[in-house]
């Protein structure tokens, strides 16, 4: 019967993927209903903690966006990208990785993708190369961001096994960043050079490729733009410092009043309050911010999909233990493979982490193996339907960033898979040294 129920789970995940966007959350919720009413399974734990963290962080980011802070960050990123245009394939992932690490959401990449495409095109570089690895870097940085819901939840699970928040970041940040740099090397050799690409030449002959010359004009920034970034940055620093102070590594605060999750939510909502006050932001405009909408969409996706996953896993933990116990103990790297394919379907680092990591640790997977495999929850690039992937395709009018007729033949797959493989390898290396 558990095989039938697993097929039901996969069916609703597939249905959600077909609906796209927030639809995967809707389908997940319907799947819980079917498992409960149709098969008598007790609904699993609702991922309230993950959802609340996403809401808190997104509220601050959305306030910063309305204040012009994201425009200011994009302005800085644009200057970096245009400073060494010949190295755009290597600069692009550094920029998108850094922005995601700072903001805790990969959607910050949207604003930089058109700049990346334009700079590459001007230099005669195949835009698919920097666009592919930049998009992947924006996804994998979620597993290293101090305020991402995936990192915060995973660290809370690891603390039960003696690995705290600080040690997780000490492994995740260098391993994922170095992996992105190596992924850029792989991307740099992908596809034909632009001048040899027949599709580009055809589009160029038809006048479908824009060669813009007026993009040097600098967008005027609002008065509170820099101030909002400063406020957000200070609050982010406070989050990290507080988390370090209460961690077992430093243990500066023995009996913290605020738990780490509570601290992140309060500091981020505090940042949103200060931005509204000192940057003269009308709070009602935050509801219409693109980041706010995408963040709330992520909450629904995590609610539905993670709830569906925990419902199935909690009901069949014994069967899963029998099937996976010996396999994962003998081949701990297999966890990375499982997470990779799960993330491909669940479309959320937080949802994948919430649904599978507690079960993996309960099965006896070592903390080192779990931390090393963590980067695999960022395999959102496999199916070319994730918003940042679609945006990258749309922004590249040369046609080099395109999806083939076989679905998986797109420029994100090989650099992304290699980047995750590098991150897992580095994760084992740094994990053995630090954990």
KAHU-V685058 format. One record per run of one state. SS is the DSSP state (alpha for helix, beta for strand, coil for the rest). FROM is the first residue (numbers start at 0). LEN is the number of residues. If there is no record, write none. Layout:
ss=SS from=FROM len=LEN
ss=SS from=FROM len=LEN
//
This chain:
ss=coil from=0 len=1
ss=alpha from=1 len=18
ss=coil from=19 len=3
ss=alpha from=22 len=17
ss=coil from=39 len=8
ss=alpha from=47 len=19
ss=coil from=66 len=2
ss=alpha from=68 len=15
ss=coil from=83 len=1
ss=alpha from=84 len=19
ss=coil from=103 len=2
ss=alpha from=105 len=17
ss=coil from=122 len=4
ss=alpha from=126 len=17
ss=coil from=143 len=5
ss=alpha from=148 len=13
ss=coil from=161 len=3
ss=alpha from=164 len=23
ss=coil from=187 len=6
ss=alpha from=193 len=3
ss=coil from=196 len=1
ss=alpha from=197 len=8
ss=coil from=205 len=19
ss=alpha from=224 len=22
ss=coil from=246 len=13
ss=alpha from=259 len=19
ss=coil from=278 len=4
ss=alpha from=282 len=4
ss=coil from=286 len=3
ss=alpha from=289 len=26
ss=coil from=315 len=1
ss=alpha from=316 len=14
ss=coil from=330 len=3
ss=alpha from=333 len=13
ss=coil from=346 len=2
ss=alpha from=348 len=14
ss=coil from=362 len=4
ss=alpha from=366 len=12
ss=coil from=378 len=8
ss=alpha from=386 len=9
ss=coil from=395 len=7
ss=beta from=402 len=1
ss=coil from=403 len=6
ss=beta from=409 len=1
ss=coil from=410 len=1
ss=alpha from=411 len=23
ss=coil from=434 len=1
//
